[in-house]
């Protein structure tokens, strides 16, 4: 697909290879799917009918074009065809990933400092427990990895099969353009969107699927996160292979929005995050059931990370009993 001509014709700002947020074979724009989207995080693969955001993950091409141009799905499909694109590919298996740069953390990175602990305490977490169990670390006013500054963040290691393969970094100031800043793709041993965040050794037949790392901290070792509401094919395979029963606990939609049809949601470029979560939860459940997993939706008000710890403990106990 000639994505560059499309973006030029519709006056959409973009960057290509050579920019820090774009790699060979990709054209990047500001992501219309997620919050804090002014960092060219959504990439269009020039050889495939799909797009992917560093923060919120995989998106079918028609979804991204629809939201980017603020048009309904059927018009987005017509435009994609005009520029030589295809709209029927839903999932695309990527070539085996190889990191082209050494995997390492931003420097300097330190144990959690008082400022990091105060932030975690303000959200109802025990920082000493998280530091011990989840390996959290922190950064100060300057912490660099290549040309990226990970200042004033909590570093969240991603461990897979006993080895650290990636990381994410949560802003603690409330002033950063992006709440989370992930490990650069070229430094990930395994892309964090190809695995699940959690404690593999603690998983049993029943698992609790949540959106993000903080949700896992709250619900504990029986839960796992897809790192955003959009799940990738490799994540789907891992879930289906690991669990016989899965409770999907994505953020719930407001009651008045639940009456909208999925097609109405797809055509609305101003879709709320909660509505996206509802749509993705339904799709994940359908995919898991197709693969023989007893998957079901559990709706809560807000997100798991905002629960009181005693409430979260009771919630988990009821799900896994």
C-alpha positions as CSV (number, residue, x, y, z in Angstrom):
1,X,0.0,0.0,0.0
2,X,1.3,3.5,-0.8
3,X,0.7,4.8,2.7
4,X,3.0,7.9,2.2
5,X,0.9,9.1,-0.7
6,X,-2.3,8.6,1.3
7,X,-0.8,10.6,4.3
8,X,0.4,13.4,2.0
9,X,-2.9,13.7,0.2
10,X,-4.8,14.0,3.5
11,X,-2.2,16.3,5.1
12,X,-1.4,13.8,7.9
13,X,1.9,14.4,9.7
14,X,4.3,11.4,9.6
15,X,7.9,10.3,10.0
16,X,9.9,7.5,8.3
17,X,13.1,5.6,8.9
18,X,15.8,7.8,10.5
19,X,13.4,9.3,13.1
20,X,13.7,7.8,16.6
21,X,10.2,6.4,16.5
22,X,10.3,4.9,13.1
23,X,12.2,1.9,11.7
24,X,12.9,0.4,8.3
25,X,9.7,-0.8,6.6
26,X,7.4,1.5,8.7
27,X,5.8,4.9,8.4
28,X,4.8,6.4,11.8
29,X,2.0,8.9,12.7
30,X,0.6,10.2,16.0
31,X,-1.6,7.4,17.3
32,X,-5.3,8.1,17.3
33,X,-6.1,5.0,19.3
34,X,-4.5,5.9,22.7
35,X,-3.9,8.8,25.1
36,X,-0.9,11.0,24.8
37,X,-0.5,10.3,21.1
38,X,1.8,13.0,20.0
39,X,4.9,10.9,19.6
40,X,4.6,9.1,16.3
41,X,3.9,5.8,18.1
42,X,1.5,4.3,15.5
43,X,3.4,2.6,12.7
44,X,2.0,1.5,9.3
45,X,3.8,-1.5,7.9
46,X,4.6,-0.7,4.3
47,X,4.3,-4.4,3.2
48,X,1.3,-5.5,5.2
49,X,-2.3,-4.6,5.9
50,X,-1.8,-3.6,9.5
51,X,-0.6,-1.0,11.9
52,X,0.9,-1.2,15.4
53,X,1.4,1.3,18.2
54,X,4.3,1.1,20.6
55,X,1.9,1.7,23.5
56,X,-1.5,0.2,22.6
57,X,-0.4,-2.6,20.2
58,X,-1.8,-4.1,17.0
59,X,-4.6,-2.5,14.9
60,X,-6.1,-3.6,11.6
61,X,-5.4,-1.2,8.9
62,X,-9.0,-0.2,8.4
63,X,-9.3,0.7,12.1
64,X,-6.4,3.1,12.0
65,X,-7.3,4.8,8.7
66,X,-10.9,5.2,9.9
67,X,-9.8,7.0,13.1
68,X,-6.9,8.9,11.6
69,X,-9.1,10.5,8.8
70,X,-12.2,10.7,11.0
71,X,-14.4,8.7,8.6
72,X,-16.6,5.6,8.9
73,X,-15.3,2.1,8.2
74,X,-16.8,1.7,4.7
75,X,-15.2,4.9,3.5
76,X,-11.9,3.9,5.0
77,X,-12.0,0.6,3.1
78,X,-12.6,2.5,-0.2
79,X,-9.7,4.8,0.4
80,X,-7.4,1.9,1.4
81,X,-8.2,0.2,-1.9
82,X,-7.6,3.4,-3.9
83,X,-4.0,3.4,-2.6
84,X,-3.4,-0.2,-3.3
85,X,-4.0,-1.6,0.2
86,X,-5.9,-4.7,1.4
87,X,-8.4,-4.6,4.2
88,X,-9.1,-8.3,5.0
89,X,-5.9,-9.2,7.0
90,X,-6.8,-9.3,10.6
91,X,-3.7,-10.7,12.2
92,X,-0.2,-10.8,10.7
93,X,2.5,-13.1,12.0
94,X,5.8,-11.1,12.1
95,X,9.1,-12.4,11.2
96,X,11.1,-13.7,14.2
97,X,12.3,-10.7,16.1
98,X,16.0,-10.0,16.6
99,X,17.3,-7.2,18.7
100,X,19.8,-5.2,16.8
101,X,21.2,-3.4,19.8
102,X,22.1,-4.8,23.3
103,X,19.3,-5.0,25.8
104,X,19.9,-2.8,28.8
105,X,18.2,-0.4,31.1
106,X,18.4,3.4,30.9
107,X,21.4,4.8,32.7
108,X,21.5,5.6,35.5
109,X,18.8,3.4,37.0
110,X,18.7,2.9,40.8
111,X,16.7,1.2,43.5
112,X,13.4,2.9,44.2
113,X,14.0,6.3,45.8
114,X,11.7,8.1,48.2
115,X,10.0,10.0,45.4
116,X,9.2,6.8,43.6
117,X,7.9,5.2,46.8
118,X,5.7,8.2,47.5
119,X,4.2,7.9,44.0
120,X,3.4,4.2,44.5
121,X,2.0,4.8,48.0
122,X,-0.3,7.5,46.6
123,X,-1.8,4.8,44.4
124,X,-2.3,2.4,47.3
125,X,0.7,0.1,46.6
126,X,3.4,-1.1,49.0
127,X,6.6,0.0,47.2
128,X,8.9,-2.3,49.2
129,X,6.8,-5.3,48.2
130,X,6.7,-4.3,44.6
131,X,10.5,-3.7,44.6
132,X,11.1,-7.1,46.0
133,X,8.6,-9.1,44.1
134,X,8.4,-7.3,40.8
135,X,11.9,-5.9,40.6
136,X,10.9,-2.3,40.2
137,X,13.6,0.4,39.9
138,X,13.7,4.1,39.4
139,X,15.3,6.9,37.4
140,X,16.1,10.5,38.3
141,X,16.3,13.8,36.4
142,X,18.4,12.3,33.7
143,X,18.4,8.7,32.6
144,X,19.4,7.9,29.0
145,X,19.1,5.0,26.7
146,X,20.5,6.1,23.3
147,X,18.9,9.4,22.5
148,X,15.8,8.7,24.7
149,X,15.5,10.2,28.2
150,X,13.6,8.1,30.7
151,X,13.7,10.7,33.4
152,X,11.5,10.5,36.6
153,X,10.1,7.1,35.9
154,X,9.6,3.7,37.5
155,X,11.3,1.0,35.5
156,X,9.3,-2.2,35.1
157,X,11.3,-5.2,34.0
158,X,9.6,-7.8,31.7
159,X,10.8,-11.3,32.5
160,X,10.1,-14.3,30.3
161,X,11.3,-17.8,31.0
162,X,13.4,-16.5,33.8
163,X,15.2,-13.8,31.8
164,X,14.7,-10.1,31.5
165,X,13.8,-9.4,27.9
166,X,12.3,-5.9,27.9
167,X,11.0,-3.2,30.2
168,X,8.5,-0.4,30.5
169,X,8.8,2.9,32.3
170,X,6.0,4.7,34.1
171,X,6.2,8.5,34.6
172,X,5.7,9.6,38.2
173,X,5.4,13.4,37.6
174,X,2.1,13.6,35.7
175,X,3.8,16.0,33.3
176,X,5.3,13.7,30.7
177,X,3.6,13.5,27.3
178,X,3.4,9.8,27.6
179,X,2.6,7.9,30.8
180,X,4.5,4.9,29.7
181,X,7.7,4.7,27.6
182,X,8.7,1.2,26.6
183,X,12.0,-0.3,25.8
184,X,13.0,0.5,22.2
185,X,12.1,-2.3,19.9
186,X,15.6,-2.8,18.7
187,X,16.7,-3.4,22.3
188,X,14.0,-5.9,23.2
189,X,15.2,-9.5,23.3
190,X,11.5,-10.4,22.9
191,X,9.0,-7.7,22.1
192,X,6.9,-7.0,25.2
193,X,3.7,-7.3,23.0
194,X,4.7,-10.8,22.1
195,X,4.6,-12.1,25.7
196,X,2.5,-11.6,28.8
197,X,3.5,-9.6,31.9
198,X,3.2,-11.6,35.1
199,X,4.7,-14.5,37.1
200,X,4.8,-17.5,34.8
201,X,5.7,-19.8,37.6
202,X,2.6,-18.9,39.6
203,X,0.1,-19.4,36.8
204,X,-2.5,-22.2,37.2
205,X,-5.4,-23.5,35.1
206,X,-7.4,-20.3,35.8
207,X,-5.9,-17.0,34.8
208,X,-7.0,-13.4,35.1
209,X,-6.4,-11.2,32.1
210,X,-5.9,-7.5,32.6
211,X,-4.6,-4.6,30.6
212,X,-1.5,-3.3,32.4
213,X,1.3,-3.9,34.8
214,X,-0.4,-2.0,37.7
215,X,-3.5,-4.2,37.4
216,X,-1.2,-7.2,37.8
217,X,0.5,-5.7,40.9
218,X,-3.0,-5.3,42.4
219,X,-4.5,-8.7,41.6
220,X,-1.3,-10.6,42.1
221,X,0.5,-13.6,40.6
222,X,-2.6,-15.4,39.3
223,X,-3.1,-12.5,36.8
224,X,-1.4,-11.5,33.6
225,X,-1.4,-8.4,31.4
226,X,-1.4,-8.0,27.6
227,X,0.2,-4.6,28.0
228,X,-2.8,-2.7,26.6
229,X,-6.2,-3.6,25.4
230,X,-5.0,-4.8,22.0
231,X,-3.7,-8.3,22.1
232,X,-1.3,-9.8,19.6
233,X,-1.4,-13.2,17.9
234,X,1.5,-14.5,19.9
235,X,-0.1,-13.4,23.1
236,X,-3.3,-15.2,22.1
237,X,-1.4,-18.4,21.5
238,X,0.4,-18.2,24.9
239,X,-2.9,-17.6,26.7
240,X,-4.7,-20.5,25.0
241,X,-1.8,-22.9,25.6
242,X,-1.3,-21.9,29.3
243,X,-4.8,-21.6,30.7
244,X,-8.0,-23.6,30.6
245,X,-10.1,-20.8,32.1
246,X,-9.6,-17.1,31.7
247,X,-11.5,-14.2,33.3
248,X,-11.0,-11.0,31.2
249,X,-11.0,-7.9,33.4
250,X,-10.6,-5.0,31.1
251,X,-11.9,-1.5,32.0
252,X,-15.7,-1.4,31.8
253,X,-17.7,0.9,29.6
254,X,-20.2,3.4,31.0
255,X,-23.7,2.0,31.1
256,X,-25.1,4.4,28.6
257,X,-22.4,3.4,26.1
258,X,-23.0,-0.3,26.4
259,X,-26.2,-0.1,24.4
260,X,-24.2,0.9,21.3
261,X,-23.6,-1.7,18.7
262,X,-20.1,-2.8,17.8
263,X,-20.6,-1.3,14.3
264,X,-21.5,2.0,15.9
265,X,-18.4,1.9,18.0
266,X,-16.2,1.1,15.0
267,X,-17.7,4.1,13.0
268,X,-17.1,6.6,15.9
269,X,-13.7,8.1,15.8
270,X,-14.2,9.7,19.2
271,X,-14.6,6.3,20.8
272,X,-13.7,6.3,24.5
273,X,-11.0,4.1,25.9
274,X,-13.6,2.2,27.9
275,X,-15.6,1.4,24.8
276,X,-12.4,0.2,23.1
277,X,-11.7,-2.0,26.1
278,X,-15.2,-3.5,25.9
279,X,-14.8,-4.2,22.2
280,X,-11.4,-5.8,22.6
281,X,-12.5,-7.9,25.6
282,X,-15.4,-9.4,23.6
283,X,-13.0,-10.1,20.7
284,X,-10.4,-11.8,23.0
285,X,-13.1,-13.9,24.6
286,X,-14.4,-15.0,21.2
287,X,-10.9,-15.9,20.1
288,X,-10.1,-17.9,23.3
289,X,-13.4,-19.8,23.2
290,X,-12.7,-20.7,19.6
291,X,-9.4,-22.3,20.9
292,X,-11.2,-24.2,23.6
293,X,-10.6,-21.9,26.5
294,X,-13.4,-21.2,29.0
295,X,-13.2,-17.4,28.7
296,X,-15.6,-14.9,30.2
297,X,-15.9,-11.2,30.9
298,X,-15.9,-9.8,34.4
299,X,-17.0,-6.1,34.6
300,X,-15.8,-3.8,37.4
301,X,-16.1,-0.1,37.9
302,X,-12.8,1.6,36.8
303,X,-9.8,-0.6,36.6
304,X,-8.3,-3.3,38.9
305,X,-5.4,-1.1,40.0
306,X,-7.8,1.4,41.7
307,X,-9.2,-1.3,44.0
308,X,-8.3,-1.4,47.7
309,X,-6.0,-4.3,48.3
310,X,-8.4,-6.2,50.5
311,X,-11.1,-5.8,47.9
312,X,-8.7,-7.1,45.2
313,X,-7.7,-10.1,47.3
314,X,-11.4,-11.0,47.8
315,X,-12.1,-10.5,44.1
316,X,-9.3,-12.8,43.0
317,X,-10.3,-15.5,45.6
318,X,-13.9,-15.5,44.1
319,X,-12.6,-15.9,40.5
320,X,-10.2,-18.7,41.1
321,X,-12.1,-20.8,43.7
